[in-house]
Amino acid sequence: MYEDKEELAITPDLIKTFSNEFKSDPVAQISMNACWKCDPIDICLKREKLYETNHVFTHKVESEGKPVTHQKSTGRCWIFASLNAMRIPFMKSLNIEEFEFSQAYLFFWDKIERCNYFLNKIVECIRKNEEIEGRLISYLLKEPTCDGGQWDMIVNLITKYGVMPKKCFLESYSAENSLRLNRILETKLREYTRDIYELLAEEDEGQASEVVSLLQKQMKEVFRIVSICLGIPPENFTWEYYDKSKNYHSVGPVSPLEFYEKHVCLVNDPRPKNEYSKTFTVDCLGNMVNGRVIIYNNQPIEVLMKYAAESIKSGEAVWFGCEVSKRFASKLGIQDIDVHDYKSVFGVDINMNLSKADRLIYGDSLMTHAMTFTAVTFDDNGLPVKWRVENSWGEDRGDKGYHVLTSVWFREFVFEIVVDKKHLPKEILDVFDIEPVILPAWDPMGALAKEANLR
């Protein structure tokens, strides 16, 4: 059937062989009929997993945030997950029933800072004689701005701009549906790149001020565009609220610069070339000029699980980044590598034939989404077996917006957690004293959490 040569051509005889084999397989016929009008991933769901899954946990943060948040048609999950974790101790301290920080407020400043960061990186690249059509600048121009981000980016924003209640800076259309705004900004940033390139092509040492003047002119236009779409945040605000006892309180007028906590970012990159107990950073990854450098402390996945669980036992929610779409029954809110039976439907397995390291190497995996752990269950040996996850896709998934995630899934698809330094031993904290290895801009560990609501 197959000729002994290096190339395989799709011939009529080969197609006939494939077709006859398919038609003679009754399981393939049933699967084809089932998938005719249904989502093929839903067809692969294991019914018994629904009955095995529950939201009862051995350890849970004292009170979870309300209401369940919704990032709508945007990639702001990293902002939502961070603010969801922050609001839990905040609500407890003020004895309030429901609260949201303004996600649109940080979204506004991220758009401003990220555009400025991009333009400055373009200047830096051109001055290093990077070719406009070379790999680095071409990679940067492919997506000059987006909604996604990572933990250190949220620290940059909160450190500089603070936070405010959602009632003091509400969502706009473009805050909930960012596609049009992003397309406008991307077009302008590519135009600005051309202008920067043309200026620097003729630049001598005495023209540095002209570059700054050009960037200021460009950022003035960016600020105008973003302000029109999102609104300009107030410099000060007054927040009025009732506590659980129906007592009235008023805060302000006050600046948004009030809340900031220091945390540590641990990642799991199992690729053989990237050693554990080393630090890594990614070239051109950031959202703010002179902002915090994104540093990864690479640790085995068991370390991430251990300290995420210990944080929850201490009553602290945990921000984490993962690849959300693999082995995920999104409507049921179940993240478990056994939740789908691909082999019975397709005759071949999907997703799990590559190791976690191989999925990174061969381009099949990277971090796409950020959420928050709020509970964990331990087995009789004291090892975590399942986790409760607060998402930001509204209440129509899982248990009113909360998911169940197994530790087996955690090992395969969680890449990053953020925990307080107090939970970590000295030998892990000392890793941050090591000079980080710089990974290229296109490395998968530089991926941004930006997954919108999966349908």
C-alpha positions as CSV (number, residue, x, y, z in Angstrom):
1,M,0.0,0.0,0.0
2,Y,2.8,2.5,0.9
3,E,5.7,2.9,-1.4
4,D,9.2,2.8,0.1
5,K,10.3,6.4,-0.4
6,E,10.7,9.5,1.7
7,E,7.6,11.3,0.4
8,L,4.0,10.3,0.8
9,A,1.5,11.5,-1.8
10,I,-2.2,11.4,-1.2
11,T,-3.4,9.3,-4.2
12,P,-6.9,8.1,-5.1
13,D,-5.9,4.5,-4.1
14,L,-4.7,5.7,-0.7
15,I,-7.9,7.7,-0.1
16,K,-9.9,4.6,-1.1
17,T,-8.0,2.5,1.4
18,F,-8.6,5.0,4.2
19,S,-12.2,5.3,3.3
20,N,-12.9,1.6,3.1
21,E,-11.2,1.1,6.5
22,F,-13.2,3.9,8.0
23,K,-16.6,2.6,6.6
24,S,-15.9,-0.9,7.9
25,D,-15.4,0.4,11.5
26,P,-18.8,0.6,13.3
27,V,-17.4,2.7,16.1
28,A,-16.1,5.3,13.6
29,Q,-19.6,5.4,12.1
30,I,-21.3,5.9,15.4
31,S,-18.8,8.6,16.3
32,M,-19.3,10.4,13.0
33,N,-23.1,10.3,13.4
34,A,-22.8,11.6,17.0
35,C,-20.6,14.5,16.0
36,W,-22.8,15.4,13.0
37,K,-24.8,17.9,15.1
38,C,-22.8,18.0,18.3
39,D,-19.6,19.4,19.7
40,P,-17.0,16.6,19.3
41,I,-15.4,17.5,22.6
42,D,-18.7,17.2,24.4
43,I,-19.3,13.8,22.8
44,C,-16.0,12.7,24.4
45,L,-17.1,13.6,28.0
46,K,-17.1,10.8,30.5
47,R,-20.5,10.7,32.2
48,E,-19.3,9.2,35.4
49,K,-16.9,12.2,36.0
50,L,-19.9,14.4,36.6
51,Y,-21.0,12.2,39.5
52,E,-17.5,11.8,40.9
53,T,-16.9,15.6,41.0
54,N,-18.1,17.7,43.9
55,H,-17.2,21.0,45.6
56,V,-16.5,19.7,49.1
57,F,-12.9,20.4,50.2
58,T,-10.8,19.7,53.3
59,H,-9.4,23.2,53.4
60,K,-11.0,26.4,52.0
61,V,-10.4,30.1,52.4
62,E,-12.7,31.5,55.0
63,S,-14.9,33.4,52.7
64,E,-14.8,33.7,48.9
65,G,-15.4,36.9,47.0
66,K,-18.8,37.9,45.7
67,P,-20.1,38.4,43.1
68,V,-18.5,36.0,40.6
69,T,-16.7,38.2,38.2
70,H,-16.9,38.2,34.4
71,Q,-14.2,39.4,32.0
72,K,-16.6,39.2,29.0
73,S,-15.0,39.3,25.6
74,T,-11.5,40.3,26.7
75,G,-8.3,38.7,27.7
76,R,-8.2,40.4,31.1
77,C,-8.1,37.1,33.1
78,W,-4.8,38.0,34.8
79,I,-6.2,41.2,36.1
80,F,-9.4,39.6,37.3
81,A,-7.6,36.7,39.0
82,S,-5.3,39.1,40.8
83,L,-8.1,41.4,42.0
84,N,-10.2,38.4,43.0
85,A,-7.4,37.2,45.2
86,M,-6.9,40.7,46.7
87,R,-10.5,41.3,47.5
88,I,-10.9,38.3,49.9
89,P,-8.8,39.8,52.8
90,F,-10.1,43.3,51.9
91,M,-13.7,42.2,52.2
92,K,-13.0,40.4,55.5
93,S,-11.3,43.4,57.0
94,L,-14.2,45.7,56.2
95,N,-16.9,43.1,57.0
96,I,-18.7,43.6,53.6
97,E,-20.8,41.1,51.7
98,E,-20.0,41.9,48.1
99,F,-17.2,43.9,46.4
100,E,-15.2,44.2,43.2
101,F,-12.1,46.2,42.5
102,S,-12.3,48.1,39.2
103,Q,-10.8,45.9,36.5
104,A,-11.3,48.6,33.9
105,Y,-9.1,51.0,35.9
106,L,-6.0,48.7,35.7
107,F,-7.0,47.8,32.1
108,F,-6.8,51.5,31.2
109,W,-3.3,52.0,32.6
110,D,-2.1,48.7,31.2
111,K,-3.1,49.9,27.7
112,I,-1.2,53.2,28.2
113,E,1.9,51.6,29.7
114,R,2.0,48.7,27.3
115,C,1.9,50.9,24.2
116,N,4.7,53.0,25.6
117,Y,6.7,49.9,26.5
118,F,6.3,48.6,23.0
119,L,7.5,51.8,21.4
120,N,10.5,52.1,23.6
121,K,11.4,48.4,22.8
122,I,11.2,49.2,19.1
123,V,13.6,52.1,19.6
124,E,15.9,49.8,21.5
125,C,15.7,47.1,18.9
126,I,16.4,49.5,16.0
127,R,19.4,51.0,17.8
128,K,20.7,47.4,18.2
129,N,20.5,47.1,14.4
130,E,17.7,44.6,14.5
131,E,16.2,44.3,11.0
132,I,12.6,45.5,10.6
133,E,11.8,42.2,8.8
134,G,14.1,40.2,11.1
135,R,12.6,37.6,13.6
136,L,12.6,39.8,16.7
137,I,10.8,42.9,15.3
138,S,8.6,40.8,13.1
139,Y,7.5,38.9,16.3
140,L,6.9,42.1,18.2
141,L,4.8,43.6,15.3
142,K,2.7,40.5,15.0
143,E,0.8,41.5,18.1
144,P,2.0,45.0,19.3
145,T,-0.6,45.1,22.1
146,C,-3.1,42.6,23.6
147,D,-5.1,42.2,26.8
148,G,-3.0,39.4,28.3
149,G,-0.5,39.6,31.1
150,Q,1.4,38.0,34.0
151,W,1.7,38.5,37.7
152,D,4.6,41.0,37.6
153,M,2.7,43.1,35.2
154,I,-0.2,43.5,37.7
155,V,2.4,44.4,40.4
156,N,3.8,47.1,38.1
157,L,0.3,48.6,37.6
158,I,-0.8,48.5,41.3
159,T,2.6,49.8,42.5
160,K,2.3,52.8,40.3
161,Y,-1.4,53.5,40.0
162,G,-3.1,51.7,42.9
163,V,-6.6,50.3,42.8
164,M,-10.2,51.5,43.3
165,P,-13.7,50.1,43.8
166,K,-15.5,49.1,40.6
167,K,-18.3,51.5,41.5
168,C,-15.9,54.4,41.1
169,F,-14.7,53.4,37.6
170,L,-17.2,51.3,35.7
171,E,-16.8,49.1,32.6
172,S,-17.3,50.6,29.2
173,Y,-18.2,48.8,26.0
174,S,-14.5,48.5,25.0
175,A,-13.5,47.3,28.5
176,E,-15.9,44.4,28.0
177,N,-15.3,44.0,24.2
178,S,-11.7,44.9,23.5
179,L,-11.3,43.6,19.9
180,R,-11.9,47.0,18.2
181,L,-9.8,49.0,20.6
182,N,-6.9,46.5,20.2
183,R,-7.2,46.6,16.4
184,I,-7.0,50.4,16.4
185,L,-4.0,50.5,18.7
186,E,-2.2,47.7,16.7
187,T,-2.6,49.7,13.5
188,K,-1.3,52.8,15.1
189,L,1.7,51.1,16.8
190,R,2.8,49.6,13.5
191,E,2.5,53.0,11.9
192,Y,4.5,54.5,14.8
193,T,7.2,51.8,14.3
194,R,7.7,53.0,10.7
195,D,8.0,56.6,11.8
196,I,10.5,55.6,14.5
197,Y,12.5,53.6,12.0
198,E,12.6,56.4,9.5
199,L,13.8,58.9,12.2
200,L,16.5,56.6,13.5
201,A,17.7,55.8,10.0
202,E,18.9,59.4,9.8
203,E,19.8,59.9,13.5
204,D,23.1,61.1,14.8
205,E,24.2,61.4,18.4
206,G,22.7,64.9,18.7
207,Q,19.1,63.8,17.8
208,A,18.1,61.7,20.9
209,S,15.7,64.4,22.0
210,E,13.9,64.1,18.7
211,V,13.1,60.4,19.4
212,V,11.7,61.4,22.8
213,S,9.6,64.1,21.2
214,L,8.3,61.6,18.6
215,L,7.4,59.1,21.3
216,Q,5.6,61.8,23.3
217,K,3.6,62.8,20.3
218,Q,2.6,59.2,19.6
219,M,1.7,58.5,23.2
220,K,-0.5,61.6,23.2
221,E,-2.5,60.0,20.4
222,V,-2.6,56.7,22.2
223,F,-3.9,58.3,25.4
224,R,-6.6,60.0,23.4
225,I,-7.7,56.8,21.8
226,V,-7.8,54.8,25.0
227,S,-9.5,57.6,26.9
228,I,-12.3,57.8,24.3
229,C,-12.9,54.0,24.5
230,L,-12.4,53.4,28.3
231,G,-12.9,56.8,29.9
232,I,-10.3,58.7,32.0
233,P,-9.9,57.3,35.5
234,P,-10.4,59.8,38.3
235,E,-7.3,61.0,40.3
236,N,-9.2,60.7,43.5
237,F,-12.5,59.0,44.5
238,T,-15.0,58.7,47.3
239,W,-16.4,55.3,48.1
240,E,-19.5,54.8,50.1
241,Y,-20.7,51.4,51.3
242,Y,-22.7,49.4,53.8
243,D,-21.1,46.6,55.9
244,K,-22.8,43.3,56.7
245,S,-24.5,45.0,59.7
246,K,-26.0,47.6,57.4
247,N,-23.8,50.4,58.8
248,Y,-22.9,53.2,56.5
249,H,-19.3,54.0,55.7
250,S,-17.5,56.5,53.5
251,V,-13.9,56.5,52.3
252,G,-12.3,59.5,50.6
253,P,-11.7,61.5,48.7
254,V,-8.6,59.4,48.4
255,S,-5.9,58.4,45.8
256,P,-6.1,54.9,44.3
257,L,-2.5,54.3,45.6
258,E,-3.4,52.3,48.7
259,F,-3.0,48.6,48.1
260,Y,0.2,46.7,47.4
261,E,1.5,43.4,48.7
262,K,4.8,41.6,47.8
263,H,4.4,38.2,46.4
264,V,6.7,35.5,44.8
265,C,6.3,33.9,41.4
266,L,7.1,30.2,41.0
267,V,6.9,28.5,37.6
268,N,7.2,25.0,36.3
269,D,9.2,24.7,33.0
270,P,10.2,21.0,32.7
271,R,12.2,21.4,29.5
272,P,15.6,19.7,30.0
273,K,17.5,22.8,28.9
274,N,15.9,24.9,31.7
275,E,17.2,23.7,35.0
276,Y,15.2,23.7,38.2
277,S,16.3,26.1,41.0
278,K,17.4,28.6,38.4
279,T,15.8,31.9,37.4
280,F,14.7,32.9,33.9
281,T,13.3,36.0,32.2
282,V,12.0,36.5,28.7
283,D,13.4,39.2,26.3
284,C,11.0,42.1,25.5
285,L,8.4,40.8,28.1
286,G,6.8,43.5,30.2
287,N,4.2,46.2,30.2
288,M,6.0,49.2,31.8
289,V,9.2,51.2,31.1
290,N,11.4,51.0,34.2
291,G,8.8,48.5,35.7
292,R,9.4,45.3,37.5
293,V,11.4,42.8,35.5
294,I,9.5,39.5,35.1
295,I,11.6,36.8,36.8
296,Y,10.7,33.1,37.0
297,N,11.9,30.9,39.8
298,N,11.8,27.5,38.0
299,Q,10.8,24.7,40.4
300,P,9.4,21.1,40.1
301,I,5.6,20.9,39.8
302,E,5.4,19.3,43.3
303,V,6.9,22.4,44.8
304,L,4.2,24.6,43.2
305,M,1.5,22.2,44.5
306,K,3.0,22.1,48.0
307,Y,3.1,25.9,48.5
308,A,-0.2,26.6,46.8
309,A,-1.8,24.1,49.2
310,E,0.0,25.6,52.2
311,S,-1.2,29.1,51.2
312,I,-4.8,27.9,51.1
313,K,-4.5,26.2,54.5
314,S,-3.4,29.6,55.8
315,G,-6.6,31.2,54.4
316,E,-4.9,32.8,51.4
317,A,-6.2,32.5,47.8
318,V,-3.6,31.7,45.2
319,W,-3.2,33.3,41.7
320,F,-2.1,30.8,39.0
321,G,-1.5,30.6,35.3
322,C,-2.3,27.5,33.2
323,E,-3.3,26.3,29.8
324,V,-7.0,26.2,30.4
325,S,-8.4,24.6,27.2
326,K,-6.8,21.1,27.4
327,R,-8.9,18.3,29.1
328,F,-11.4,20.8,30.3
329,A,-15.1,20.3,30.4
330,S,-15.8,24.0,30.4
331,K,-19.6,23.9,30.9
332,L,-19.3,21.5,33.8
333,G,-16.3,23.3,35.2
334,I,-14.1,20.2,35.5
335,Q,-10.4,20.2,34.7
336,D,-9.2,16.6,34.8
337,I,-7.1,14.6,32.3
338,D,-9.7,11.8,32.4
339,V,-12.8,13.9,31.8
340,H,-12.7,13.1,28.1
341,D,-12.5,9.7,26.4
342,Y,-11.0,10.6,23.0
343,K,-9.8,7.1,22.3
344,S,-13.4,5.6,22.2
345,V,-14.7,8.4,19.9
346,F,-11.8,9.0,17.6
347,G,-9.8,5.8,17.9
348,V,-6.7,7.8,18.9
349,D,-5.8,9.6,22.1
350,I,-5.4,13.4,22.0
351,N,-3.3,15.8,24.2
352,M,-1.6,13.2,26.4
353,N,0.8,11.5,24.0
354,L,3.4,14.2,24.6
355,S,5.0,15.0,28.0
356,K,4.6,18.5,29.5
357,A,8.1,19.3,28.3
358,D,7.5,18.0,24.8
359,R,4.3,20.0,24.5
360,L,6.4,23.2,25.2
361,I,9.1,22.1,22.8
362,Y,6.8,21.2,19.9
363,G,4.4,24.1,20.3
364,D,1.4,22.3,21.7
365,S,1.3,24.1,25.1
366,L,1.8,27.4,26.9
367,M,0.1,29.5,29.5
368,T,-3.2,30.9,28.3
369,H,-5.3,31.8,31.3
370,A,-5.1,33.0,34.9
371,M,-7.5,32.0,37.7
372,T,-7.5,31.7,41.5
373,F,-7.3,28.7,43.8
374,T,-9.6,29.0,46.9
375,A,-9.8,25.5,48.3
376,V,-7.9,22.2,48.3
377,T,-8.5,18.6,49.4
378,F,-5.7,16.3,50.8
379,D,-5.6,12.5,50.7
380,D,-4.8,10.2,53.6
381,N,-1.1,10.8,52.9
382,G,-1.4,14.5,53.1
383,L,-1.0,15.1,49.4
384,P,-3.4,17.5,47.5
385,V,-5.7,15.7,45.1
386,K,-8.2,18.4,44.0
387,W,-8.6,22.2,44.0
388,R,-11.4,24.7,43.8
389,V,-10.9,27.4,41.2
390,E,-12.5,30.8,41.0
391,N,-12.8,31.8,37.4
392,S,-13.8,35.1,35.7
393,W,-16.3,33.9,33.1
394,G,-19.5,34.6,35.0
395,E,-21.8,32.1,36.9
396,D,-22.9,29.8,34.1
397,R,-20.0,27.3,34.4
398,G,-19.4,24.6,37.1
399,D,-20.6,25.6,40.6
400,K,-21.8,29.1,39.9
401,G,-18.5,30.1,38.3
402,Y,-16.2,27.8,40.3
403,H,-14.3,24.9,38.8
404,V,-12.9,21.6,40.2
405,L,-9.3,20.9,39.1
406,T,-7.5,17.7,39.9
407,S,-3.8,17.5,40.9
408,V,-3.2,15.2,38.0
409,W,-4.4,18.1,35.7
410,F,-2.3,20.5,37.8
411,R,0.9,18.6,37.0
412,E,0.3,18.7,33.3
413,F,-1.2,22.2,32.6
414,V,-0.4,24.6,35.5
415,F,2.7,26.7,34.7
416,E,2.8,29.4,37.3
417,I,1.7,30.3,40.9
418,V,2.0,33.3,43.1
419,V,2.4,32.9,46.8
420,D,3.5,35.0,49.7
421,K,7.2,34.9,50.5
422,K,6.5,33.8,54.1
423,H,5.4,30.3,53.0
424,L,8.7,29.6,51.2
425,P,12.0,28.2,52.6
426,K,15.2,30.0,52.3
427,E,16.7,27.7,49.6
428,I,13.8,28.7,47.2
429,L,14.0,32.4,48.0
430,D,17.8,32.3,47.5
431,V,17.3,31.3,43.8
432,F,16.2,34.8,43.2
433,D,19.8,35.9,43.8
434,I,20.9,34.0,40.7
435,E,21.3,36.0,37.5
436,P,18.4,35.0,35.3
437,V,18.9,33.3,32.0
438,I,17.3,35.4,29.2
439,L,15.0,33.4,27.0
440,P,14.1,34.7,23.5
441,A,11.0,36.8,23.1
442,W,9.1,34.0,21.3
443,D,9.8,31.4,24.0
444,P,6.5,29.8,25.3
445,M,7.3,30.8,28.9
446,G,6.7,34.4,27.7
447,A,3.1,33.6,26.9
448,L,0.5,35.9,28.4
449,A,-2.7,34.9,30.2
450,K,-5.4,36.2,28.0
451,E,-8.0,33.4,27.4
452,A,-11.5,34.8,27.0
453,N,-14.7,32.8,27.8
454,L,-14.5,29.4,26.2
455,R,-17.7,28.3,24.4
